[in-house]
């Protein structure tokens, strides 16, 4: 049975559309669009408290650092092309930039490998002076020519503990650097695994193996000379445990402390609750900037061409079965009419 002329015409139009769209998918160059992009420097705490297992992935407990790495790799795929991301690590009292921001789409595999390579074995000291590390990260961002936004990921656990009456003053300009502090870890204190130079765990830190009082109470100075301290600010209970409690060998998220640091530096604060929360923080409106970037839309043309090709080759018999057989319905109506008349 010959095909109706209308169907032949439709098939030819769909075939022409498919050829045009697939040709565009192969040969069309990227176009420039005005869109929101993100320039980010992500600094990750790699100190030993980040080895506490109070997150879960696929139903299994994982360390804070492992969860951060997984969430960061997933967030890479959420950032639009034209965005840039760099990596830094924090330990002792410094933040060290490992990789200045590079474009995410052209370097996605390399960035994912760099994130996967983050490890506590990269730490050069065992201390964890959070405020100094954060201020060091802010300074590092100021030193970069393109001034990316800062994403500082930490549990806020200072080691040795900080005396809230002698906290370090932030000497920079509040709000000069945009960014967010991401708080990691649970709210219930957990024992801190003791990780050796080989990267393997050897039990947990005991109370007598960890400094339980701050250095100023012990009559010692901090790690940086001539630091300006403050006694007038209110003490934060989460930051100064009485020596008799001896709780510094346990670790939990110090959320009040991180909120205070965020307020002093002009950063925002978010908590890392699940994988999506990090992607939301990285691609949030406060960190976005408008830019004209080359955008590859060839996948749209390819999808349209494939759809036209498939639609144009659906057999006519399928269409008749889907909508029913008109001739069959006619015969049924005739039989029904004859039977009714005969009765």
N, C-alpha and C positions, 0 to 999 in steps of 0.2 A: 504494500500500500504506500503510495507516494506521500512524502511529508507535506503538510500544509505550507503554503508560501510564507505565511506569517512566522512559522517556527523557523524555517530556513533563514529568513531575514534576521530574526533574533539571534540565532546561532552565529551568523556571520558578524553581527555587531559585537557580540560577546567575545568572539575570537579576535577581532580587531582590537577591542579594548584590552584583552589579555596580552596581545603582542606589544601594544604601546606601553602598558604598565610594566611588563617585565623588562622591556628595553630601558625604561627609566630606572628600574631597580638596578640594572647593570651599569649603565653609562652616566646617569645623572650625577652631577657633583653635589656636595653638601651646600646648603643654603644658609645665609646668615639670618638669625632671628634674635630679637631682644627677649631675654628670659632671665630668670633668677638663677644665679650660680653661687657656689660657696667656696671660699678659700679658707682652709682649716689647717691648724697645727694641732695634732692630737698627742698629748703627753700622757704616758701611762706609768703609773706607780708600779715598780717591779720589786718592792721591798718584801720582806718575808711574811708580813701579815697578809699579803695578797695570795698566799698559799692556803689560806683557810678555805675549807670546802663548805660554803653555805649557799651555793647555787646548784641548780640541777639542769642537765641537758639530756634529753632522751631518757628521762627517768633516773639517771645516774648522778650522784653528787660530783661536782667539779669545783676546782679552785676559782677564786675570784678572778685571777689573771686569765685562766683558761676561758672563763665566761666572757670576759672583756674582749679577748682576741676573737672568739667566735662571733660576738655581736658586732665587732668592728669590721670583720670580713663581710658579714651580711650587709652592713650599712654601706659598704663601698658600692654595691649594686643599686642602691637607692639614690645616690648622688647623680645629678644630671651631668651630661657631657659639658665640658667647659669649666667644671669645678676642679679645684686643686686640693690635694691632701698631703701633708707632711707628717713625719713621726718623730717623737722624742720620748725619752725615758727619764724617770725620776727615781733617784735613790740618794741616800745620805742627805745633803742639803742643796743639791744642784739638779737642774733639769738640763739634759744634754740632747741637743737636736741631732738626730741620726740622719734624717732625710728632709730636706727643704721641700715645700709643697710642689707637687707635680700634677699634671692633668690626669684625672682619674680614668677616663675611658681608654686612653692610649697606653696607660701603665697599670691597668687593673690587675693583671696577673702578678706583676712585680710587687705592687703594693700589698696584695694578699699574701705573697711569700714573706715580705718584710714583717707584716703583722704576725704571721705564724711563727716567725723566728724570735719574737720577743720572749725573753726568759729571765728569771731571777738570777741566772748565772752571769748575766751581763752586769750585775751590780758590782761596784768597786768598793763599797763599804756597807756596813750593816745598819747604820742609823737611818732614821726616817723623820726628818724635820720638815713637816708638811708645809708650814708657812714659808719657810725659806725656799723650798722647792717651787712653790707656786709663784713667789715673787721672782725667782730666777727664770721661770717660764715666761712670765710677763715681760721681763727684760729681753729674753730671747726673741719674743715676737716683735718687740720694738726695734730690734736690731735687723730684722728682715725688711727688705725694701718694699715688698708688697703688703706688709702688715696684715697677715692672715688673722682670722679669729682663733682664739685659744680654746681648746677642749681639754681640760685637766681632769684625768680619771684617777681617783684615789679613794681609799676607805677612811682617810683622815686620821689614821692611827699614828700619833707622834711617838717616836722612840729615839732617845729617852723622852719621858713625858714632859710636857711643857708646863711651866708655872703660869697660870692665867694672869697673874699680876705682873709678869715680866714678858709679856708677848711682844714679838717683833712688830715694829710699826711699819706699815706700808708707806714708803717714801715716794712712790710714783703718783701720777695724776689719776684719780679715780675715774674709771670709765674710758680712759685713753685706749685701752685694748678691749675689744669686744670678745665675748666668749661665755663659756659655761663650765662650771665645776660639776662633774658627774660623780655622785657618791655611790660607792660600791660596798656590797656586803650586807649581812643581815643585822638586825637590831639586837639579837641575843649574842652575848660574848661566847666565843668558841676558842678552844686551845689552838695555839699557833704551831704548825708543823716545823720541825727543825730540818732544814734542807742543807745538805753538805755541798762541797765544791763539785761533786760528781752529779749534782742535780737530783739525787735520791733523798727520800725522806728517812730520817733516823729518829723516830719518835716525835715528842712535842717538847717545846721549851718549858722548863720548870721555873718556879718563882725565884729560886736562888740563882738562876742563870740570866735573869733579865733585870736591867736597872729599873727599880720601882719608884724612884724619886727623881725630880727634875734636877738638872745640873746646878741651877742657881741656889736651890735649897742646900745642895751639897757643897756650896762654896766654890763652884767652878764656873767658868764662862762658857759661852756657846762656841760654835764652830767658826764664826766670823767675828773678827775684832771690830771694836767701835760700833757695835750695833745699838740702835736707839730702841729702848724698851719703854713700856708704858705700865704704870701702876694704877692709873685712874680708871681704866675701863673695868666694867664688872667681870668678875670671874665666871667662867663657864664650867659648871659641874662636870660635864662630860670630859673635860680636859685635865682636871687635876684630882687624881684619886689620892686620898690620904695614904701615907706610907704604910699604915697598919693593914690596909686592905690587900695590898700586894696582888693587883689584878692586871698588871701590865703584860703578863704572859698569856692573857686572853685578848681577843680582838673582836670588835664589833664596829659597825658604821658609826662614826662620830659626826652625826648629821648637824647638830647644833654648831659645832666648831666650823664645819664647812660652810654653813649658811653665813656665819659671822665673817669668814674670810671672803666669801663672795660679795657680801655687802661692802666690805672695806675696799675691795679692788674694783667694784663696779661690774662684776660678772654676775651672771644668774646662776641658780643652783637647780639641778635636776637629780633625781635618784635613778640609778640603773636597776629597774625592777625586772625587766625582761629584755629579750633581744630587740624588740621593736622600739623600746624606749630610747636606745642609743641612736638608732636611725632617725627617730623623730627629733631628737636634740640636735643632731648634726645638720639636718635639712630644715630646721625651723626658720620661720620668718625673721627672727632677730639676727640670725647669722647670714642672711642672704644679701646679695648685692645684685643690681641689675647690670647686665653686660650684653653686648652683641657678640654672639659666638656662632661658629659654624656648627650647624645641626644636620645630622645625617637622617633624612626622612625616607631613604630608599626602601626601608622595610615596609613602609606604608604602601608604596607603589607595588612592591613584590606581593604583599598580602592581597591587594586589590586584584592584581593580575591572576594570582592563583585562584581566587574566588570566582572570577569571570570565566576562567578556563574550566573549572569544575562544573559551574552552573550550566555552561553551554554544552556540556557533554552528558547531562543527565538524560537517559533514554526516554523517548516519548512514551513507551509502555509504562515506565514508572509513574509518569505524570497521570496517565489514564487510571492506573491502579490507585493512585493517591486520591484522585477526585472521583473515582467510580467509573464504570463503563456505561456511557450514555446509551449505547444500543441495548445493553442488557436491561437498563431501567425501562426502555421503551417496550421491550417484549413483555416484561413483567406487568406493565400497565395494561397492555392489550389482553393478556390472559385474565387478569382480574376483571376487566370489563366484560369479557365474554362469559365468564362464570357467573357474574352477577346477573346478566341478562337471562341466562339459561334457567337460573333458579326462579 
